[in-house]
Amino acid sequence: MKYFWLLLLTYSLQVSAVDVVIHNLDSLTTKGQKTVATWINQSLTKTQNTLGPLQQSTLPIYLKPQYFAFEPVPWASVKRDNPDGLELHIDRYASLNAFTKDWTLYHELSHLYLPLLPYSGFWLSEGFASYMQNVIMRDSGVISQAQFVQRLNAGFERARLQTKTKQQPLNKLSSDMWKQRAQQRVYWTGAAFFAEADLALQKQGKSVATVIKQYQKCCRTARASAKTLIKDLDKLSRSSIFTTLYAQYNTRIDFPVITKTQLNSL
């Protein structure tokens, strides 16, 4: 891990071939700067270990340190640009251990592995990030396999409950999820899609993560339609798994049945 100063307002570290430029790090104490830089470095390394090298040479991260926060990362988002970046609202006093156990950065980094999709396809992008945050944390030992199963199952239960009152077709609800506050159904139904894809790919000795690694090398674009993404993933996996599941999920009004036993086999 290499550190060097850029001007007075940014801090840069090299993670594999990615130059991570952290803005506003100097607003933290010396100890806080080291904690946050280490956390970002380790989180990106864990993410790349699961999903492969991030296909952008520079990753800008914009810090918004908070004096009062009830969790390490109260809010975060992807800033789509050239290059894509992240905005992280953080507890300036959080420990490295607290940051490491928080799921948010793994979630946001996962978003960078897919192109920007139309609003109707946000269930795919948010589902991918919600599923992968747990895969990354499990793969890197941040959570156990039992916790992996528990977290996915809990998310599915929240989505199942919200599906009772949010019964529009998934792609329609995805376009309007903020107004309707339907994030639980949209995010976790999308996560169920990728869990089912992983279960199907497992029978072929593959995984969603291995397909996404290939996708980075050949097909990742800044923007894409949902159907283009799905076709690319099918081509790379040499299957019709993604197309078949997409046809089932895109306009579904129910929540699928995925058991803890199935999750534990992932």
FISENU-123981 format. One line per 4 residues: number of its first residue (from 0); their letters; for each residue z, y, x of N, C-alpha, C. Coordinates in nm, 3 decimals, m for minus. Layout:
FISENU-123981
NUM	a	Z/Y/X/Z/Y/X/Z/Y/X  ... .
This chain:
FISENU-123981
0	mkyf	0.000/m0.119/0.086/0.000/0.000/0.000/0.000/0.124/0.089  m0.097/0.211/0.070/m0.110/0.330/0.153/m0.088/0.455/0.067  m0.011/0.548/0.119/0.015/0.672/0.048/m0.035/0.790/0.130  m0.088/0.893/0.065/m0.118/1.017/0.135/m0.124/1.129/0.033 .
4	wlll	m0.095/1.251/0.080/m0.091/1.367/m0.010/m0.230/1.428/m0.027  m0.261/1.469/m0.150/m0.383/1.543/m0.178/m0.342/1.678/m0.235  m0.372/1.786/m0.163/m0.327/1.919/m0.200/m0.175/1.916/m0.217  m0.124/1.979/m0.323/0.020/1.977/m0.348/0.052/1.918/m0.484 .
8	ltys	m0.050/1.891/m0.564/m0.027/1.853/m0.702/m0.061/1.709/m0.732  m0.127/1.640/m0.641/m0.165/1.502/m0.667/m0.118/1.412/m0.555  m0.108/1.283/m0.587/m0.061/1.184/m0.493/m0.154/1.065/m0.507  m0.199/1.010/m0.398/m0.298/0.904/m0.405/m0.249/0.778/m0.335 .
12	lqvs	m0.281/0.663/m0.396/m0.251/0.535/m0.331/m0.369/0.443/m0.351  m0.388/0.355/m0.256/m0.500/0.262/m0.259/m0.452/0.127/m0.307  m0.511/0.077/m0.416/m0.479/m0.055/m0.470/m0.609/m0.134/m0.471  m0.621/m0.230/m0.380/m0.749/m0.299/m0.358/m0.854/m0.193/m0.328 .
16	avdv	m0.961/m0.186/m0.407/m1.065/m0.087/m0.380/m1.053/0.035/m0.470  m0.941/0.047/m0.541/m0.924/0.156/m0.636/m0.835/0.265/m0.575  m0.885/0.387/m0.574/m0.807/0.501/m0.529/m0.735/0.559/m0.651  m0.605/0.535/m0.660/m0.526/0.582/m0.773/m0.471/0.721/m0.741 .
20	vihn	m0.512/0.819/m0.819/m0.471/0.957/m0.797/m0.370/0.995/m0.905  m0.245/1.017/m0.863/m0.137/1.046/m0.957/m0.114/1.197/m0.962  m0.138/1.255/m1.076/m0.119/1.398/m1.096/0.023/1.427/m1.145  0.080/1.534/m1.092/0.211/1.583/m1.133/0.327/1.496/m1.086 .
24	ldsl	0.302/1.411/m0.986/0.410/1.329/m0.933/0.516/1.415/m0.865  0.474/1.529/m0.811/0.568/1.613/m0.738/0.668/1.684/m0.828  0.656/1.666/m0.959/0.755/1.722/m1.052/0.881/1.634/m1.058  0.873/1.516/m0.995/0.987/1.424/m0.990/1.065/1.442/m0.860 .
28	ttkg	1.185/1.388/m0.855/1.262/1.386/m0.731/1.194/1.294/m0.631  1.235/1.301/m0.507/1.178/1.213/m0.404/1.195/1.067/m0.443  1.313/1.033/m0.493/1.339/0.896/m0.538/1.249/0.861/m0.656  1.236/0.953/m0.750/1.153/0.930/m0.867/1.006/0.911/m0.831 .
32	qktv	0.959/0.988/m0.732/0.821/0.974/m0.687/0.796/0.835/m0.631  0.888/0.787/m0.550/0.873/0.654/m0.491/0.876/0.547/m0.599  0.967/0.563/m0.697/0.978/0.465/m0.805/0.850/0.457/m0.886  0.798/0.572/m0.926/0.678/0.575/m1.011/0.555/0.527/m0.934 .
36	atwi	0.540/0.569/m0.809/0.426/0.525/m0.729/0.429/0.373/m0.709  0.547/0.319/m0.684/0.561/0.174/m0.665/0.529/0.100/m0.794  0.581/0.152/m0.905/0.557/0.091/m1.036/0.407/0.087/m1.069  0.338/0.197/m1.049/0.195/0.202/m1.078/0.117/0.107/m0.988 .
40	nqsl	0.151/0.107/m0.861/0.086/0.017/m0.765/0.104/m0.129/m0.806  0.228/m0.166/m0.835/0.257/m0.305/m0.870/0.192/m0.345/m1.003  0.191/m0.253/m1.100/0.134/m0.284/m1.231/m0.017/m0.304/m1.223  m0.085/m0.219/m1.145/m0.228/m0.235/m1.129/m0.260/m0.364/m1.053 .
44	tktq	m0.180/m0.396/m0.953/m0.200/m0.521/m0.879/m0.187/m0.642/m0.971  m0.084/m0.643/m1.056/m0.062/m0.754/m1.150/m0.178/m0.764/m1.249  m0.224/m0.649/m1.297/m0.334/m0.647/m1.392/m0.461/m0.703/m1.328  m0.489/m0.660/m1.206/m0.609/m0.709/m1.137/m0.598/m0.856/m1.101 .
48	ntlg	m0.478/m0.904/m1.077/m0.460/m1.047/m1.050/m0.501/m1.131/m1.170  m0.482/m1.079/m1.289/m0.518/m1.152/m1.411/m0.661/m1.127/m1.453  m0.705/m1.000/m1.451/m0.834/m0.963/m1.509/m0.943/m0.934/m1.405  m0.906/m0.939/m1.279/m1.004/m0.912/m1.175/m1.006/m0.765/m1.135 .
52	plqq	m1.084/m0.731/m1.032/m1.090/m0.593/m0.983/m1.138/m0.495/m1.090  m1.071/m0.384/m1.098/m1.112/m0.277/m1.189/m1.240/m0.215/m1.134  m1.342/m0.204/m1.219/m1.473/m0.159/m1.172/m1.487/m0.007/m1.178  m1.396/0.063/m1.113/m1.412/0.207/m1.091/m1.340/0.238/m0.961 .
56	stlp	m1.400/0.326/m0.882/m1.346/0.351/m0.749/m1.224/0.442/m0.752  m1.212/0.524/m0.856/m1.100/0.617/m0.868/m1.036/0.604/m1.005  m0.903/0.603/m1.007/m0.828/0.597/m1.133/m0.730/0.714/m1.137  m0.762/0.820/m1.211/m0.667/0.930/m1.224/m0.557/0.897/m1.325 .
60	iylk	m0.434/0.928/m1.290/m0.321/0.907/m1.380/m0.246/1.039/m1.393  m0.231/1.085/m1.515/m0.168/1.213/m1.544/m0.028/1.189/m1.600  0.072/1.227/m1.522/0.211/1.206/m1.562/0.262/1.320/m1.647  0.339/1.286/m1.749/0.408/1.383/m1.834/0.556/1.342/m1.837 .
64	pqyf	0.632/1.374/m1.733/0.772/1.332/m1.727/0.856/1.400/m1.836  0.943/1.321/m1.898/1.031/1.371/m2.003/1.176/1.372/m1.954  1.252/1.470/m1.998/1.394/1.476/m1.963/1.478/1.390/m2.057  1.431/1.373/m2.180/1.503/1.292/m2.277/1.408/1.189/m2.336 .
68	afep	1.436/1.063/m2.313/1.350/0.956/m2.364/1.435/0.833/m2.393  1.397/0.759/m2.496/1.471/0.640/m2.535/1.412/0.512/m2.478  1.301/0.525/m2.406/1.238/0.410/m2.340/1.163/0.460/m2.217  1.131/0.371/m2.124/1.067/0.414/m1.999/0.935/0.489/m2.018 .
72	vpwa	0.854/0.440/m2.112/0.724/0.503/m2.138/0.710/0.523/m2.289  0.758/0.636/m2.340/0.755/0.658/m2.485/0.614/0.663/m2.545  0.518/0.708/m2.464/0.382/0.721/m2.517/0.282/0.724/m2.401  0.164/0.669/m2.426/0.059/0.669/m2.323/m0.076/0.657/m2.391 .
76	svkr	m0.180/0.695/m2.319/m0.315/0.683/m2.375/m0.418/0.678/m2.263  m0.536/0.627/m2.300/m0.650/0.626/m2.208/m0.726/0.757/m2.225  m0.764/0.818/m2.115/m0.847/0.939/m2.117/m0.988/0.897/m2.073  m1.077/0.882/m2.171/m1.213/0.839/m2.140/m1.291/0.954/m2.077 .
80	dnpd	m1.335/0.934/m1.957/m1.407/1.037/m1.883/m1.488/0.967/m1.775  m1.527/1.041/m1.676/m1.597/0.981/m1.562/m1.527/1.024/m1.434  m1.429/0.949/m1.386/m1.391/0.814/m1.431/m1.287/0.816/m1.543  m1.267/0.700/m1.606/m1.161/0.685/m1.705/m1.025/0.700/m1.636 .
84	glel	m0.929/0.751/m1.711/m0.794/0.769/m1.656/m0.688/0.738/m1.760  m0.563/0.758/m1.722/m0.450/0.732/m1.811/m0.359/0.854/m1.816  m0.301/0.878/m1.931/m0.194/0.978/m1.945/m0.067/0.904/m1.980  0.037/0.923/m1.899/0.162/0.850/m1.917/0.278/0.947/m1.939 .
88	hidr	0.340/0.939/m2.054/0.462/1.014/m2.081/0.577/0.922/m2.041  0.656/0.962/m1.944/0.756/0.872/m1.888/0.896/0.934/m1.888  0.994/0.847/m1.884/1.132/0.888/m1.863/1.148/0.913/m1.713  1.171/1.038/m1.674/1.177/1.071/m1.532/1.293/1.003/m1.460 .
92	yasl	1.389/0.951/m1.535/1.506/0.889/m1.473/1.505/0.736/m1.481  1.399/0.677/m1.534/1.394/0.531/m1.549/1.389/0.463/m1.412  1.447/0.345/m1.406/1.449/0.266/m1.282/1.320/0.187/m1.267  1.294/0.137/m1.147/1.177/0.055/m1.124/1.182/m0.070/m1.212 .
96	naft	1.300/m0.128/m1.226/1.315/m0.248/m1.308/1.279/m0.219/m1.454  1.324/m0.103/m1.505/1.295/m0.066/m1.643/1.145/m0.043/m1.663  1.083/0.026/m1.568/0.938/0.049/m1.577/0.863/m0.084/m1.575  0.902/m0.172/m1.484/0.833/m0.300/m1.467/0.837/m0.384/m1.593 .
100	kdwt	0.949/m0.382/m1.664/0.965/m0.464/m1.785/0.902/m0.400/m1.908  0.862/m0.274/m1.898/0.797/m0.206/m2.010/0.651/m0.250/m2.018  0.602/m0.276/m2.139/0.467/m0.329/m2.157/0.357/m0.224/m2.152  0.391/m0.096/m2.164/0.291/0.007/m2.193/0.182/0.020/m2.088 .
104	lyhe	0.218/0.024/m1.961/0.116/0.044/m1.857/0.020/m0.074/m1.850  0.071/m0.196/m1.867/m0.017/m0.313/m1.868/m0.116/m0.303/m1.985  m0.070/m0.253/m2.097/m0.154/m0.235/m2.215/m0.266/m0.134/m2.187  m0.228/m0.019/m2.133/m0.328/0.086/m2.109/m0.427/0.047/m2.000 .
108	lshl	m0.379/m0.018/m1.896/m0.471/m0.064/m1.791/m0.570/m0.165/m1.846  m0.526/m0.251/m1.938/m0.616/m0.350/m1.998/m0.731/m0.283/m2.071  m0.704/m0.170/m2.134/m0.809/m0.098/m2.206/m0.928/m0.065/m2.115  m0.900/m0.042/m1.988/m1.004/0.000/m1.894/m1.105/m0.110/m1.865 .
112	ylpl	m1.075/m0.232/m1.906/m1.166/m0.345/m1.882/m1.271/m0.361/m1.992  m1.256/m0.284/m2.101/m1.356/m0.286/m2.207/m1.415/m0.147/m2.221  m1.538/m0.137/m2.271/m1.597/m0.004/m2.294/m1.533/0.062/m2.416  m1.559/0.189/m2.432/m1.516/0.259/m2.553/m1.600/0.209/m2.670 .
116	lpys	m1.532/0.159/m2.772/m1.600/0.106/m2.891/m1.591/0.207/m3.005  m1.678/0.197/m3.105/m1.667/0.282/m3.224/m1.533/0.256/m3.294  m1.489/0.351/m3.377/m1.361/0.336/m3.447/m1.351/0.204/m3.523  m1.462/0.161/m3.582/m1.460/0.037/m3.659/m1.433/m0.085/m3.572 .
120	gfwl	m1.452/m0.069/m3.441/m1.427/m0.179/m3.348/m1.297/m0.165/m3.270  m1.217/m0.065/m3.308/m1.091/m0.046/m3.235/m0.997/m0.164/m3.248  m1.014/m0.245/m3.353/m0.929/m0.364/m3.364/m0.954/m0.458/m3.247  m1.075/m0.456/m3.193/m1.105/m0.537/m3.075/m1.040/m0.480/m2.950 .
124	segf	m1.055/m0.350/m2.928/m1.000/m0.290/m2.806/m0.847/m0.291/m2.808  m0.787/m0.256/m2.921/m0.641/m0.257/m2.928/m0.587/m0.400/m2.931  m0.662/m0.490/m2.992/m0.620/m0.630/m2.992/m0.625/m0.690/m2.853  m0.730/m0.656/m2.779/m0.742/m0.705/m2.641/m0.625/m0.657/m2.556 .
128	asym	m0.595/m0.526/m2.564/m0.487/m0.470/m2.483/m0.351/m0.527/m2.525  m0.331/m0.547/m2.656/m0.203/m0.600/m2.705/m0.184/m0.745/m2.660  m0.291/m0.820/m2.661/m0.284/m0.959/m2.615/m0.267/m0.965/m2.464  m0.349/m0.889/m2.391/m0.349/m0.897/m2.246/m0.222/m0.843/m2.182 .
132	qnvi	m0.157/m0.745/m2.245/m0.032/m0.695/m2.187/0.066/m0.810/m2.169  0.067/m0.902/m2.264/0.158/m1.016/m2.258/0.110/m1.123/m2.160  m0.022/m1.144/m2.155/m0.077/m1.240/m2.058/m0.047/m1.194/m1.915  m0.069/m1.066/m1.888/m0.044/m1.012/m1.754/0.103/m1.024/m1.717 .
136	mrds	0.191/m0.989/m1.810/0.334/m0.996/m1.783/0.379/m1.141/m1.763  0.320/m1.233/m1.839/0.352/m1.375/m1.822/0.299/m1.427/m1.689  0.174/m1.395/m1.658/0.111/m1.444/m1.535/0.186/m1.396/m1.410  0.242/m1.275/m1.416/0.308/m1.216/m1.300/0.458/m1.243/m1.297 .
140	gvis	0.509/m1.317/m1.395/0.650/m1.352/m1.396/0.743/m1.245/m1.450  0.688/m1.140/m1.508/0.773/m1.037/m1.568/0.843/m1.092/m1.692  0.770/m1.176/m1.768/0.830/m1.247/m1.881/0.802/m1.396/m1.864  0.880/m1.477/m1.930/0.862/m1.622/m1.924/0.760/m1.668/m2.028 .
144	qaqf	0.722/m1.794/m2.020/0.631/m1.850/m2.121/0.696/m1.843/m2.260  0.826/m1.871/m2.268/0.895/m1.863/m2.397/0.893/m1.721/m2.452  0.912/m1.622/m2.365/0.907/m1.483/m2.410/0.765/m1.443/m2.450  0.667/m1.496/m2.379/0.527/m1.473/m2.413/0.500/m1.519/m2.556 .
148	vqrl	0.542/m1.638/m2.588/0.524/m1.693/m2.723/0.600/m1.611/m2.825  0.723/m1.575/m2.793/0.807/m1.500/m2.886/0.747/m1.363/m2.916  0.695/m1.295/m2.813/0.640/m1.161/m2.832/0.512/m1.164/m2.915  0.425/m1.260/m2.886/0.303/m1.271/m2.965/0.336/m1.307/m3.110 .
152	nagf	0.426/m1.402/m3.128/0.461/m1.443/m3.263/0.525/m1.329/m3.342  0.608/m1.250/m3.275/0.671/m1.135/m3.341/0.565/m1.033/m3.383  0.468/m1.009/m3.296/0.359/m0.917/m3.330/0.277/m0.969/m3.447  0.251/m1.099/m3.447/0.175/m1.158/m3.558/0.252/m1.148/m3.689 .
156	erar	0.382/m1.166/m3.683/0.463/m1.155/m3.804/0.461/m1.013/m3.860  0.465/m0.913/m3.771/0.458/m0.774/m3.817/0.322/m0.747/m3.883  0.216/m0.801/m3.823/0.083/m0.783/m3.881/0.071/m0.856/m4.014  0.125/m0.975/m4.019/0.121/m1.053/m4.143/0.193/m0.979/m4.256 .
160	lqtk	0.305/m0.918/m4.224/0.380/m0.843/m4.323/0.302/m0.720/m4.369  0.242/m0.647/m4.275/0.169/m0.527/m4.311/0.040/m0.558/m4.385  m0.015/m0.676/m4.363/m0.137/m0.717/m4.431/m0.116/m0.723/m4.582  0.006/m0.744/m4.625/0.035/m0.751/m4.769/0.011/m0.618/m4.839 .
164	tkqq	0.024/m0.507/m4.767/0.004/m0.375/m4.826/m0.121/m0.304/m4.774  m0.178/m0.354/m4.663/m0.299/m0.296/m4.604/m0.408/m0.403/m4.609  m0.476/m0.411/m4.723/m0.565/m0.524/m4.748/m0.713/m0.492/m4.738  m0.746/m0.377/m4.681/m0.888/m0.345/m4.662/m0.949/m0.439/m4.557 .
168	plnk	m1.081/m0.452/m4.556/m1.146/m0.525/m4.448/m1.103/m0.467/m4.313  m1.087/m0.553/m4.215/m1.029/m0.510/m4.087/m1.107/m0.397/m4.022  m1.241/m0.403/m4.025/m1.319/m0.297/m3.960/m1.304/m0.163/m4.032  m1.288/m0.166/m4.163/m1.266/m0.042/m4.239/m1.127/0.015/m4.209 .
172	lssd	m1.028/m0.071/m4.206/m0.892/m0.026/m4.177/m0.881/0.026/m4.034  m0.955/m0.035/m3.944/m0.955/0.007/m3.804/m0.998/0.152/m3.790  m1.095/0.193/m3.870/m1.146/0.330/m3.864/m1.046/0.431/m3.918  m0.952/0.383/m3.997/m0.860/0.473/m4.067/m0.713/0.439/m4.040 .
176	mwkq	m0.688/0.368/m3.928/m0.553/0.313/m3.909/m0.448/0.420/m3.883  m0.485/0.533/m3.821/m0.385/0.636/m3.792/m0.339/0.702/m3.922  m0.434/0.735/m4.007/m0.399/0.798/m4.135/m0.316/0.704/m4.221  m0.351/0.576/m4.218/m0.281/0.479/m4.301/m0.160/0.415/m4.231 .
180	raqq	m0.141/0.451/m4.105/m0.031/0.393/m4.027/m0.037/0.240/m4.030  m0.155/0.191/m4.003/m0.179/0.047/m4.011/m0.193/m0.017/m3.874  m0.129/0.043/m3.773/m0.145/m0.007/m3.637/m0.100/m0.152/m3.621  0.007/m0.191/m3.689/0.057/m0.328/m3.671/m0.048/m0.430/m3.713 .
184	rvyw	m0.112/m0.408/m3.827/m0.214/m0.503/m3.870/m0.335/m0.499/m3.779  m0.381/m0.378/m3.744/m0.501/m0.365/m3.663/m0.480/m0.422/m3.522  m0.373/m0.380/m3.456/m0.348/m0.424/m3.319/m0.329/m0.575/m3.311  m0.245/m0.627/m3.399/m0.205/m0.767/m3.382/m0.302/m0.866/m3.446 .
188	tgaa	m0.382/m0.820/m3.544/m0.491/m0.908/m3.589/m0.595/m0.918/m3.478  m0.617/m0.807/m3.409/m0.707/m0.811/m3.293/m0.653/m0.902/m3.183  m0.523/m0.896/m3.161/m0.462/m0.985/m3.061/m0.479/m1.131/m3.102  m0.468/m1.159/m3.231/m0.486/m1.296/m3.281/m0.629/m1.344/m3.253 .
192	ffae	m0.726/m1.253/m3.266/m0.866/m1.286/m3.235/m0.877/m1.338/m3.091  m0.815/m1.267/m2.997/m0.826/m1.307/m2.856/m0.742/m1.431/m2.826  m0.633/m1.449/m2.898/m0.555/m1.572/m2.882/m0.638/m1.692/m2.929  m0.707/m1.676/m3.042/m0.793/m1.785/m3.091/m0.910/m1.809/m2.996 .
196	adla	m0.964/m1.702/m2.939/m1.072/m1.718/m2.842/m1.022/m1.795/m2.720  m0.902/m1.763/m2.675/m0.844/m1.833/m2.559/m0.822/m1.981/m2.590  m0.775/m2.010/m2.710/m0.754/m2.150/m2.750/m0.886/m2.228/m2.749  m0.992/m2.164/m2.798/m1.123/m2.230/m2.801/m1.182/m2.244/m2.660 .
200	lqkq	m1.168/m2.139/m2.578/m1.220/m2.143/m2.442/m1.146/m2.245/m2.355  m1.019/m2.262/m2.386/m0.935/m2.356/m2.311/m0.995/m2.497/m2.312  m1.059/m2.532/m2.421/m1.120/m2.665/m2.434/m1.238/m2.681/m2.339  m1.292/m2.568/m2.292/m1.404/m2.570/m2.198/m1.358/m2.543/m2.054 .
204	gksv	m1.227/m2.535/m2.035/m1.174/m2.506/m1.902/m1.189/m2.360/m1.863  m1.200/m2.273/m1.964/m1.217/m2.129/m1.939/m1.105/m2.052/m2.007  m1.109/m1.920/m1.994/m1.011/m1.834/m2.061/m1.074/m1.698/m2.086  m1.011/m1.622/m2.174/m1.058/m1.484/m2.197/m1.057/m1.406/m2.066 .
208	atvi	m0.952/m1.424/m1.987/m0.940/m1.350/m1.861/m1.055/m1.381/m1.766  m1.094/m1.507/m1.755/m1.204/m1.541/m1.663/m1.336/m1.483/m1.712  m1.356/m1.479/m1.843/m1.477/m1.420/m1.899/m1.480/m1.270/m1.873  m1.364/m1.206/m1.888/m1.356/m1.061/m1.865/m1.381/m1.028/m1.718 .
212	kqyq	m1.336/m1.114/m1.627/m1.365/m1.094/m1.485/m1.516/m1.089/m1.461  m1.588/m1.181/m1.525/m1.734/m1.184/m1.513/m1.796/m1.060/m1.576  m1.741/m1.021/m1.689/m1.793/m0.905/m1.762/m1.787/m0.778/m1.678  m1.683/m0.764/m1.597/m1.670/m0.646/m1.511/m1.785/m0.637/m1.412 .
216	kccr	m1.829/m0.752/m1.364/m1.930/m0.755/m1.258/m2.071/m0.731/m1.308  m2.096/m0.767/m1.435/m2.236/m0.764/m1.480/m2.265/m0.666/m1.592  m2.166/m0.642/m1.679/m2.206/m0.587/m1.809/m2.124/m0.468/m1.857  m2.016/m0.436/m1.791/m1.926/m0.329/m1.837/m1.998/m0.195/m1.836 .
220	tara	m2.002/m0.129/m1.951/m2.060/0.003/m1.964/m1.954/0.099/m2.014  m1.982/0.229/m2.013/m1.884/0.326/m2.059/m1.860/0.316/m2.209  m1.968/0.294/m2.284/m1.961/0.279/m2.429/m2.044/0.160/m2.472  m2.007/0.100/m2.584/m2.084/m0.012/m2.637/m2.048/m0.031/m2.784 .
224	sakt	m2.136/m0.098/m2.856/m2.103/m0.137/m2.993/m2.022/m0.266/m2.986  m1.950/m0.294/m3.092/m1.871/m0.417/m3.096/m1.961/m0.540/m3.084  m2.075/m0.537/m3.152/m2.165/m0.653/m3.149/m2.222/m0.676/m3.010  m2.252/m0.568/m2.938/m2.303/m0.582/m2.801/m2.198/m0.646/m2.711 .
228	likd	m2.073/m0.600/m2.723/m1.964/m0.658/m2.646/m1.951/m0.807/m2.676  m1.951/m0.842/m2.803/m1.933/m0.981/m2.844/m2.047/m1.069/m2.791  m2.168/m1.020/m2.799/m2.284/m1.097/m2.748/m2.273/m1.118/m2.598  m2.229/m1.015/m2.526/m2.212/m1.028/m2.381/m2.107/m1.133/m2.347 .
232	ldkl	m1.997/m1.133/m2.421/m1.890/m1.229/m2.393/m1.935/m1.371/m2.424  m2.014/m1.388/m2.528/m2.068/m1.520/m2.559/m2.164/m1.567/m2.450  m2.249/m1.476/m2.404/m2.345/m1.511/m2.299/m2.272/m1.556/m2.173  m2.168/m1.484/m2.137/m2.094/m1.515/m2.015/m2.014/m1.645/m2.028 .
236	srss	m1.964/m1.671/m2.148/m1.885/m1.793/m2.168/m1.973/m1.913/m2.204  m2.103/m1.886/m2.219/m2.199/m1.990/m2.257/m2.151/m2.062/m2.383  m2.117/m1.982/m2.480/m2.065/m2.037/m2.606/m2.099/m1.943/m2.721  m2.061/m1.982/m2.840/m2.073/m1.894/m2.958/m1.934/m1.862/m3.011 .
240	iftt	m1.833/m1.880/m2.927/m1.694/m1.862/m2.968/m1.667/m1.720/m3.018  m1.708/m1.622/m2.942/m1.678/m1.483/m2.978/m1.756/m1.439/m3.103  m1.882/m1.479/m3.113/m1.962/m1.444/m3.230/m1.905/m1.509/m3.356  m1.866/m1.634/m3.345/m1.809/m1.705/m3.460/m1.679/m1.640/m3.506 .
244	lyaq	m1.591/m1.610/m3.412/m1.464/m1.547/m3.448/m1.485/m1.405/m3.501  m1.580/m1.333/m3.442/m1.608/m1.197/m3.487/m1.652/m1.196/m3.633  m1.735/m1.292/m3.669/m1.781/m1.303/m3.808/m1.664/m1.330/m3.903  m1.564/m1.403/m3.854/m1.447/m1.434/m3.935/m1.350/m1.316/m3.945 .
248	yntr	m1.339/m1.241/m3.838/m1.236/m1.137/m3.829/m1.281/m0.998/m3.874  m1.404/m0.960/m3.849/m1.445/m0.821/m3.864/m1.418/m0.763/m4.004  m1.438/m0.844/m4.105/m1.417/m0.796/m4.242/m1.306/m0.873/m4.314  m1.224/m0.945/m4.240/m1.121/m1.026/m4.306/m1.014/m0.936/m4.366 .
252	idfp	m0.952/m0.986/m4.474/m0.847/m0.911/m4.542/m0.714/m0.985/m4.536  m0.713/m1.099/m4.468/m0.591/m1.177/m4.455/m0.551/m1.185/m4.308  m0.442/m1.254/m4.280/m0.402/m1.276/m4.142/m0.414/m1.425/m4.110  m0.466/m1.461/m3.994/m0.488/m1.603/m3.961/m0.357/m1.678/m3.939 .
256	vitk	m0.366/m1.808/m3.944/m0.252/m1.894/m3.915/m0.262/m1.939/m3.770  m0.168/m1.893/m3.689/m0.160/m1.936/m3.549/m0.015/m1.976/m3.525  0.009/m2.099/m3.487/0.144/m2.152/m3.475/0.203/m2.126/m3.337  0.336/m2.137/m3.328/0.402/m2.124/m3.199/0.357/m2.234/m3.104 .
260	tqln	0.330/m2.351/m3.157/0.282/m2.462/m3.074/0.149/m2.426/m3.010  0.060/m2.366/m3.087/m0.068/m2.323/m3.031/m0.048/m2.216/m2.925  0.039/m2.119/m2.952/0.066/m2.013/m2.855/0.125/m2.069/m2.727  0.208/m2.169/m2.742/0.274/m2.226/m2.622/0.175/m2.302/m2.535 .
264	sl	0.059/m2.338/m2.591/m0.041/m2.410/m2.511/m0.131/m2.315/m2.432  m0.118/m2.186/m2.458/m0.201/m2.089/m2.389/m0.156/m2.070/m2.244 .
